[in-house]
Amino acid sequence: MKRKAIWLLAYGMLVVVLPAHSHGDSPGSYEIEVDDLADWERTYGHSDTLSLRTVAAGGQDATRVAPSGEAGEALVYKAKGGLRSFAVQTYGGEVRESDGSGLQFMISSDGASYRSVTPDVHEEPGKSPTVTYASRGFPVGTKFLKIVFEGRAAAPPEIGEVVLNDDTGAGAGASKPSGAVLYGSMVLLSPKEEGEAVYYTTDGSDPRTSKTRLLYGAPIPIAGETVLKTTSADPASGPAKETNGVSTFAYTPYPLAAPPQGIDDKLDDFGRTAVRFNVYTATDNPAYYGGDGRRAVRATTGAGVLLYKSEYDMTSFSVSSYYFAGLPLSKLKFYASSDDATYSEVAAEAYPSGNPVKNWQPYAYENMALPEGTRYLKIEMSGKSKAWTPQVSSVAINLNTASASLTTTKTKGGMLATLATATEGARLYYRLNDGNDFLPYTGPIALHGYVRLDAYAVKEGLLPSPVRSFAINASDEVQLDRFGQMEDASFAGKVMSESQLAADAKADKAYYESLQPPAGRDDYGGLAGSKDKYGFKATGYFAIQRLNGRPVMTTPSGNLYFSLAVNGVTANETYSLVKGRETLYESVPPYAGEYKPAWLGTDSFSYFVANKYRKTGVFPTEHDIYMEAIGRLEKWGFNGVGGFSPEKYGEEGQFPYMRMLPLDSMSWAKINGLKFFDIYAPGAETKLDQAFAQAVAPYKDDPMLVGYFIGNEYDFHKFYQVVPGLKASKAAIKGRLVQRLASKYGTIALFNKAWGTNFASFDSLKEAKLPVDTKTAWSDMNGLFAEYLDRFYGTVAKLYRKYDSHHLLLGDRWTVTAFRDAKLRGMIGAAEGKYVDVVSLNYYSHKVETELLADLYAKAGKPIMMSEFGYGTAEQGLAPLIQNAAANQAQRGIRYRNYVEGVATLPYVVGANVFNYVDQAGLGRHWQGQWGEHYNSGLVNVADRPYKDYLTAAKATNDDIYRIMLGQRPKYYYDFNKK
């Protein structure tokens, strides 16, 4: 043994004092004692016929106890303190299923009266195979260990080492030692090395090679005589090999009680079913299903049926199943009948039970109150994704213990967890945070912090219930409730129960049916009939034309169009990062369960998607959300889908939409600390050309496509501060700056004089931070900025037009900071205006600054679109988009009217796109972590409840937008400063 080779030979009998173990022991001490059997000094006694045999060491025990072959030879140890475990390493001999190893292990408190113990057996193959026998968990007061050679083995083993009280070795592999265990105990398996996978069998076969071996993923119930054979292996290197060790654990449950009439079908075959349809068991390829060939699997994607029949009443059932974790969960359905003629669907409580086994998630179903007189139970498997998911692995009828249920009560600084079961007289067990073993439940459990609680119930004569897992936030840090609403916020319409959400479905239907889209619109949301009235041309695409000298947008049909699009028509910003922040959430449904479609990966969760499911019973897909939104937006008077929405659904031709050029995804052109595109990056034009060929050309003939944004909120306002400090080795634009400076000044001395610096050469400028402190330095930076803007917009526009000459180039969604800076407004506007069709501005403001907008139009010479704007409130605990803009949703609606009607009357504005469809996640949108945006920005909230006061006002403006734009009625305006 490696341990012995390192330190045992040096120190002989090592003694370490340990505290008493916590198996109900009284205070005392246990000492780790190691006997390498160099002599007999450490034994309490031994048979005279036993001998010590010296062997060549080779890294293993140099001396070993050899029996003479007589029956009853024994080796006795007396622990210095108490005895709670042992591990005995042997060589040679043979472990046989029929009569064991030829060794018997006995313990005693007084050295006179002994009782036998069944050891765990750990076999290690190799040049000199070893077998270690171990046991643990002895009663308080145990002091003696007797090892008896039974004399029956043809080649008896030799003993090389005996270790007392080292639970590390004695407890390897399984949570419970072999021997007698309470009926229904759960055994937890652990690998030999961290990160390895555990394989096991229950039929006595070798877990390294057997076709019946299973990959461990959930606790194993002991409801009958059970022999577990286990092995572990690195999952990266494939299944266990014959060179891996094997451990054997044998369990005898007690007490035993006669079971009631019932069915316990492990699906070894279909002998217990009355009828089956479109179902088979995968015994031909069990490895494909995690090693379990005893699963009922559908042959096609049609419904699969298992029918059970009994001559007695069925009162309850429990079904274990699996579904493929990479696909949506399709739940099993259950139908009961008394006569096999009329069936009625019966509900079943469903929940994940255990960790995924490879890609297969265990899932349990139970019903403890079948209709009276039930004699037939039909299990239906369905799902359109694949025929092989879901699956059924076992069925129990009338034999199942009801699973554990949980209720919690808040206490000061924590919670009390109370467990219960519907099965009278059943015992309950639990463990916390993946503990090493289950503990008996005796009363409410005090919890603190974020806790995972696993629990099950069992009653003699019945099968143990599946293990249920509960995630409980018992901390006092909760900020978000179980519906995704801010915990401390109190507001009208706050959801307090699942029943309220379910009732919303009917209320929503009535509300949306009461709305009508604005009249007089063409197929694109434009003003019907305006083509002929104002002499516009039908270009087949959205276009910029002139109306009495004013630039306006027109639809493909040639009608007047003012863009009232909504940004973010997606649930993407409703996902919030959970991992590492669990204590902030009151409750998050587990990833491995029915709410999996509301997860993004395994780290982020959307309460919006979850609440949609609670409302309707169906998880919406991204496509469902988009299409439902279009119907709503049209009725609210909106006429398009704006930025940061799934572009692929715009292609379906249902509603005008906008796309984004792929510049922001090009990592090769990004600069640390500055959000803009480095057009000087090597090969930039070629790479853009290739990208546009793929991203632009395929959609050049789409009439519903309004146009393309170049990017979003570039950091042009940081240009002068960041670019001079860049390193040319990481940012090509810095290299271009140095090139321009070298070209202009010729010598480093002239440069130093102009910039007030003291550099040795132009090469030394490339990696240095250049101070912009002189008037000349600012002028030189102005020159670079002007060149950059012209090259950037010019290159993008040229390549864009190469692949799409039909659609509008909609600018790059300026920040308010750049817009309000007179210098930047002039430089960017003049440069961009040469190349784009529309200048887009993400313009969040308390009021419409007409002077600045007019100046931008004058500089750019192109119409302006407000590509983002919006207002919010703090009523629901979210952040308002603009501080102190609105106290409630009615005021939010007034702000909308002021803004949209205000810009619509300006003779150069062609649209105002609100941000956005759904409120952002209460604890921040997922990709920004704990600092993520969490604005009240939506038309609907996290519970999918529309902000009716806000939307009523918005609709009043939207429905009348063309009358406002054409001056046919005065614009609405409310003065918030008026007392």
MARTORKOL-181509 format. One record per residue (C-alpha): x, y, z; residue in one letter. Coordinates in steps of 0.02 Angstrom, whole numbers, plus 50000, padded with zeros to 5 digits. Example, Ala and Ser with C-alpha at 12.3 -4.5 7.8 and 13.67 -1.06 7.14 Angstrom:
<sites>
506154977550390A
506844994750357S
</sites>
This chain:
<sites>
500005000050000M
500635017249956K
500175024350126R
501145010850215K
502645012550102A
502765031050139I
502555031550327W
502015015550410L
503685006750399L
504525021750472A
503405023450623Y
502745005850651G
501115006750748M
500425024150719L
499165030750845V
498105046150815V
496785051950939V
495135056650856L
493525063550930P
492035052150950A
491055048750792H
489315056150781S
488315040050762H
487485043050928G
489125039451021D
489345045451198S
490865056351231P
492485046651214G
493925044451094S
494425033050953Y
496205030250901E
496775025750727I
497875010350748E
498845002650605V
499664985350617D
500854981350474D
501104964050553L
502984965250561A
502754955450724D
501354950550844W
501594965250963E
500064974750909R
498854960250916T
497864956151072Y
497984937751035G
498194925150895H
498134906550864S
499814898150884D
499614889550717T
499614906250626L
501304911650559S
502104927550495L
502774925150320R
504074936850246T
503884941350062V
504804952449940A
504134969749977A
503944977849805G
502934991849880G
501734979949968Q
501664972050141D
503334963550178A
502614952150313T
500924943550311R
499914932250425V
499794915150345A
498534902050407P
498974883750424S
497324878150351G
496504872850513E
494744879250540A
494504892250673G
496214900250676E
495994918150737A
496824934950756L
496154946550893V
496334965250918Y
495844975951066K
495654994451027A
496545006651143K
494955016951155G
493365011651069G
493175002250906L
492045009450773R
492795002850611S
494104991550536F
494954988350369A
495894972050339V
496984970250185Q
497284952650118T
498244944249979Y
497884928649882G
496364918149915G
494754919749818E
493144929249850V
491734917249810R
489894921449807E
489444904649887S
490464904150046D
491394920750053G
493274922650070S
493644909850205G
493724924150331L
492464928750464Q
492444945450556F
491744947250731M
491624961450857I
491374961951044S
491264973851190S
492014961951319D
493094949751221G
491974935251273A
490354937051177S
490594940650992Y
489394944250850R
489754942250666S
489804957150547V
489644957050358T
491094966850286P
491174977550130D
492364969550006V
493564979949902H
494504970249768E
495994978149682E
496684968649532P
498504969549482G
500124959749486K
499784955049666S
497904956949688P
497274963049855T
495604961849942V
495164973750083T
493764969150204Y
493024983850298A
491584988150412S
491065002950519R
489735010850626G
489934999150776F
488945001950936P
489685012451074V
490715001251191G
491384989851055T
493224986251085K
493714969451010F
493944963250832L
494164944650795K
494684938750623I
494344920150598V
495044909050461F
493644897050422E
494784884050344G
493624880550198R
494594889350062A
495754879049953A
496924893949942A
496604904150099P
497064922650099P
498504930150195E
498294946050298I
499514960250264G
498814974650365E
497464978550494V
496844996350524V
495675001150665L
494595016750671N
495145024550507D
493445028650432D
494255035750276T
494705018450215G
493325008850301A
491935019750232G
492455020750049A
491135018049916G
489445017250003A
488515027350133S
488035011950234K
489114997150284P
488614979850230S
487484970050345G
485764972550418A
484934989350378V
483224996350411L
481964992050277Y
481915005550145G
483615012850184S
484425022550042M
486215018849995V
487265032849920L
488765027849815L
490355038049798S
491815036249676P
493565031149722K
494255047649657E
493415064649644E
492615067049473G
492475048649429E
490835040349380A
490135025549478V
489425010049393Y
488504996449487Y
487544980249470T
486254971849582T
486264954749499D
488004949249554G
488814952949386S
490444962249363D
490074981149353P
491584983749242R
490954973049100T
489154968049130S
487804972949007K
486634975349154T
487734987849244R
486985004949282L
487765022049295L
487425028649469Y
486385044449482G
485155042349625A
485105034049797P
484765015349792I
483325008949901P
483564992950001I
481884984050002A
482534966149990G
484134956050001E
485334966649897T
487104964149836V
487864979749759L
489424977849657K
490224994549613T
491695001749520T
492215019149470S
493085026249319A
493585042749242D
492105047449130P
493295055749007A
494165039048973S
492585029148946G
491815014749046P
492725005649185A
494074993249134K
494514976449209E
496014984849290T
494834995249397N
494394989149571G
492714981949621V
491824984149788S
490434973049853T
489114978349979F
487824965950043A
486254971750133Y
484864962850227T
483364973950267P
482344972850428Y
480974972350485P
480004964450344L
478114965150328A
476924956750209A
476504968350064P
474694971950014P
474014965849848Q
474864975449712G
476014975949563I
477884979149567D
478474979549387D
480334982649360K
480044980349172L
481264965949153D
479974960749024D
478144964548993F
477514949849094G
476574961149216R
475684971749086T
473984966849016A
474234976348853V
475624986348775R
475634996448615F
477085004548519N
478265000248661V
479804989248681Y
481244987248804T
482994991948748A
483874976148806T
484834975548642D
485744991948676N
485664996248861P
487225007148855A
486245019648751Y
485075022248899Y
486365024249036G
486615005449048G
484785002249090D
483984990748963G
482444988649073R
481545004049011R
479975004748909A
480325014848753V
479185019548609R
479535012248439A
478865027748348T
478395045548394T
476585040048409G
475835036948579A
476515022148676G
475395013048801V
475645001648950L
474034994549022L
473934986249193Y
472474975749251K
472064968749423S
470724958049506E
470694969949653Y
470474988649671D
471934999649628M
472125013749753T
473805021549712S
475285020849595F
477065026849576S
477975027149409V
479825030149383S
480335037149215S
481715045949122Y
481725059648993Y
483145065448883F
483855081248961A
484225089248793G
482405089548741L
480815096948816P
479955086348947L
478395077548884S
477475071649038K
476695054549052L
474795053749057K
473775041849162F
472015035149137Y
470965024749257A
469485013349223S
468405001149317S
467854991249163D
469154993849025D
467815002848926A
467745020448996T
469355028849047Y
469605045449135S
471245054749149E
471935055449325V
473165068149391A
474875063149452A
476105073149552E
477705074049451A
479465078849503Y
481295075449464P
482055061849573S
483935060549568G
485335067849466N
485445065549278P
486215049149222V
487235054549072K
485895064148976N
484415055549059W
483465064349198Q
482515053049320P
480725058649344Y
479395051749461A
477495051749456Y
476305046849594E
474455046549635N
473865041449808M
471985042249777A
471415033349620L
469535033649584P
468565020749683E
468385004249592G
469885006649478T
470434989949403R
471364996349250Y
472785008949240L
473385015249072K
475065024249056I
475275034448899E
476975040148835M
476965054148708S
478105067548637G
478465073248460K
480325076648479S
480995058848481K
480235041448502A
481465036948640W
480955050448763T
480095049548886P
480375031948954Q
479625021349093V
480805011449206S
479665004549343S
477835004249396V
477135001149570A
475274999449601I
474594998949780N
476364996349843L
477045013949846N
477385024649998T
476815042549971A
478285054149943S
478845067250067A
478005084150064S
478775100050131L
478085115350219T
479165129450283T
478925142550416T
479975158150426K
480925160950587T
482115174450641K
483625172350530G
483045156150450G
481645143650422M
480895128150498L
480615114050375A
479225101650414T
479115085150320L
477575074350303A
476905059750202T
475145054350159A
475555036350206T
475075033650386E
476445025850492G
477825028950365A
479565034150420R
480365049750345L
482195052650305Y
483135067750243Y
484855074650205R
485465092450181L
486605099150045N
487085082149973D
487585075350142G
488435058450154N
486895049250219D
485055051250255F
484525055050433L
482885050050517P
481635064250525Y
481035067350703T
480345084950694G
480505101950609P
482245105350542I
483065122250573A
483775128950410L
484915143550374H
485545150550209G
485205142150043Y
484875123650070V
484535108549963R
483475096050058L
483225078249994D
481875067850077A
480935051450057Y
479675040850153A
479515022150180V
478365010150269K
478684991650297E
477804981350165G
477784995850042L
479115001649922L
480095017149974P
479505033049892S
480625041649764P
481815054449835V
481175072249818R
482335087049814S
481865104249878F
482875120249857A
482505131450006I
483105149050031N
483135150950219A
484185166650217S
483595184250254D
484325190650090E
482795187249980V
482505200949852Q
481435192149722L
479865182149759D
479375165749677R
478505174949535F
480015185749494G
479315201349576Q
480315212049696M
479985205249870E
479835221849960D
478785230749829A
476925232849860S
475875237549710F
474175234749634A
474165219149526G
475585210349616K
475375191649594V
475185182549760M
474685165049705S
474715152749561E
472825153449554S
472905171949512Q
474025168249364L
472875154349305A
471405166549312A
472395178749204D
472185167649051A
470315171449043K
470555189749087A
471915191648954D
470805184148821K
469415196348860A
470605211248865Y
471475207748700Y
469845203648613E
469185220648668S
470575229648573L
470495234148389Q
471955239048277P
471905256948212P
470845259148056A
471495265147889G
473145255647887R
473955246247743D
474775229147761D
476335237147835Y
475535248947960G
475645263747843G
474265276247806L
473145267747678A
472785278447523G
474175290947556S
475195285147405K
473955291947282D
473475306847388K
475265313247409Y
476055306347251G
477245293847330F
478025279547231K
477785261147272A
479595255047273T
479225237647339G
480275241547494Y
480275253947637F
481005270147571A
481335288447611I
480315300347503Q
479785318547515R
478145326247569L
478085345047542N
479975345447561G
479945335047721R
480845318047722P
479635304047765V
479685285247765M
478525275447651T
477975257347648T
478335245447505P
476585249847442S
477065268147436G
476035274047586N
476615285747722L
477445276547867Y
477965282848038F
478935269148128S
478115264848294L
479125249148325A
479455240348490V
481215234748535N
481645218448621G
480165207748568V
480895192948660T
481045185548833A
482945186948826N
483065201348949E
481935192449075T
483265179249113Y
484225182749273S
485835174749336L
485425162849478V
487045153349501K
488045160449645G
486585171749698R
485335158749756E
485025167349923T
484255182249833L
482825171849762Y
481365165849866E
481165150449759S
481855144449593V
481125128649514P
482485115649485P
483325114549316Y
483005095749310A
481125096749307G
479595103249221E
480255121249226Y
481805117149127K
481145126948975P
481215142549083A
483095140349109W
484445147348996L
485835134749015G
485975129449196T
486385146549269D
484975158649222S
483085157949243F
481615167549171S
480145170449286Y
479235177949138F
479305161349043V
478865151949203A
477365163149235N
476755160749056K
476765142149092Y
475845144549255R
474525154449160K
474255142949014T
475005125949057G
476145127348905V
477925133948897F
478045146948759P
479445145348634T
480395160548575E
479335159748418H
477725158948520D
478205174548617I
478645183948459Y
477055179448366M
475935182848515E
476785199748534A
476445204548354I
474585201848379G
474615212548535R
475715226248462L
474585228448312E
473075230648425K
474015243348532W
474375253148373G
476215248848351F
476785244848175N
478455236248185G
479745226048281V
481315235748325G
483075231048373G
483655216748482F
482235205548430S
482405188248349P
482675193148167E
482325175648102K
480465177348139Y
480365193748045G
480725183747889E
479015175547906E
478225191347836G
476995195147975Q
477585212348030F
478875225447980P
480535222348066Y
482335228348072M
483975219148069R
485715222748140M
487295221548037L
488495208748113P
489855221048165L
489595219148352D
489965200448342S
491665203048260M
492905200648402S
494395204448290W
493835222548275A
493445225548459K
494475236748573I
494635234348760N
493855248748854G
493015256248700L
491415250448617K
491655253848433F
492255245348277F
494105246448233D
494005249048046I
495905249148039Y
496035231048097A
497025220447972P
495915213947833G
494395223247900A
493625226947730E
493855209247667T
493125201747824K
491635213647820L
491345209147638D
491305190647680Q
490145193447828A
488935204347730F
488855191347592A
488135179347721Q
487145191147832A
486435203847708V
486265196147536A
484975182747583P
483695195847638Y
483885208947501K
482155205147429D
481165204647593D
479795217847584P
479435217147772M
481225221947813L
481345240547849V
483235240947851G
484835238047948Y
485645246248097F
487535247248088I
487785244948274G
487205251148443N
487795264948559E
489615266448506Y
490745275048633D
491205289648520F
491155300948672H
492655291348742K
493695292348583F
494845306348639Y
495155298848810Q
495415280648762V
496225279748590V
497855289048636P
498125276848779G
497925260948677L
499335249348627K
499625247448441A
499995229048468S
498185226648523K
497255240448430A
497605244648248A
496835261948269I
498265266748385K
499495261448251G
498565272548128R
498685287248247L
500575285148261V
500695283448072Q
499765299848047R
500845308648176L
502465302348097A
501855307847925S
501355325147986K
502865329448095Y
504265319948011G
505405320548164T
505075315448343I
505735332148403A
504395341848310L
503065329948376F
503685331748556N
503635350748539K
501855350548472A
501195338148599W
502245343448748G
503045326248766T
504795318748771N
504755302448672F
506335295048595A
505555289148432S
503905286948341F
504035268248374D
504015271948560S
502305280148540L
501475264048485K
501355255948657E
501365271948760A
499935282148831K
499935298748741L
499365314148836P
498145325348743V
498545341448833D
498965354048698T
497875362748570K
498875354348432T
498625337248509A
496745340148511W
496815345648330S
497765329948281D
496485319148370M
495095328448279N
495945323748116G
496035305348163L
494225305248222F
493615313248060A
494615300947957E
493995286348061Y
492165291448044L
492275293547856D
493205277247831R
492065267747949F
490385273747880Y
491025274047702G
491685256247705T
490135249247790V
488955258247671A
489925253047515K
489935234647562L
488135235147622Y
487535242447456R
488545229147365K
487385215847436Y
485765225547464D
485225240647365S
483415239447421H
483375242347607H
483735257347716L
485375259447810L
484745265447978L
486295272048065G
487085266248227D
485895271048368R
486855285348449W
486995287648636T
486215303048715V
487955307948776T
488625309548599A
487045318048540F
487125331648673R
488955335448639D
488945349148508A
490655344448438K
490265325948423L
488525329348357R
489265339748217G
490705328148171M
489745311748180I
488185318948099G
489155326247951A
490145310147923A
488705298047945E
487485308547844G
488515305747686K
488225287047691Y
486635282047783V
484795284247742D
484255287647921V
485195293548074V
484615283448224S
484675289848401L
484355280648565N
483585296148641Y
483045294948823Y
482495312048885S
481235320548998H
480815332148856K
481095333348669V
482585344848637E
482035351948471T
483515363648451E
484775349548465L
483765338248349L
483635352048220A
485515354648230D
485835336248203L
484685336148051Y
485565351347983A
487285343248004K
486795326047938A
485525330947807G
484635314547838K
483015310747932P
483105305048112I
482345289748194M
482215288048381M
482825270048385S
482565268848574E
481625278848703F
480545275048852G
480005279049029Y
479755268649185G
479245269649366T
479935263049529A
478225256549587E
478685238249568Q
480435239649637G
481235240549465L
482305255049408A
481475268649303P
482275271649133L
482395290149177I
482395295649358Q
480875305449419N
480005304649251A
478435295549306A
477675290849473A
476455278149404N
475935269649242Q
474685283349199A
476085296249205Q
477165284449104R
475805284748971G
475755303748974I
477645304048949R
477445292548800Y
476155304048722R
477195319648751N
478715311648673Y
477975302748521V
476785316648471E
478175329148500G
479415320848382V
478075315948255A
477725334248222T
479555338048185L
479825338847996P
481325327247995Y
480865313048114V
480275296648035V
479995285648186G
480015282848375A
480395265148433N
479995261648616V
481055250848729F
480445237148756N
479155223148756Y
479425215048928V
480145222149088D
481935217249121Q
482305204249255A
482115210949431G
483895206349479L
484665211249314G
484745203649141R
485805188049142H
487335192449040W
487735207449150Q
487685197549314G
487315206649475Q
487505223749394W
486295219949253G
484995232349194E
483325229749283H
482175243049213Y
480305244849214N
480395246349026S
479075234348963G
477325235048895L
476995219649002V
477775214649168N
478595198549228V
476885190649256A
476415195049075D
475155207549142R
474965222349024P
475195239849093Y
473445245149042K
473545263349099D
475155265649004Y
474545256448850L
472875265548844T
473825281848828A
475065274748703A
473655267948596K
472805284948592A
474385292148513T
474785277248403N
473045276248328D
473125294648283D
474935295648229I
474645300648047Y
473405314348092R
474685321148214I
476105319748088M
475095328447952L
474525342348067G
472715337048060Q
472575338748248R
473645347448379P
474955337148467K
474575331548644Y
475625339448780Y
475535339048969Y
476675350649067D
477395340949215F
478105357049286N
476395364649301K
475865366149482K
</sites>
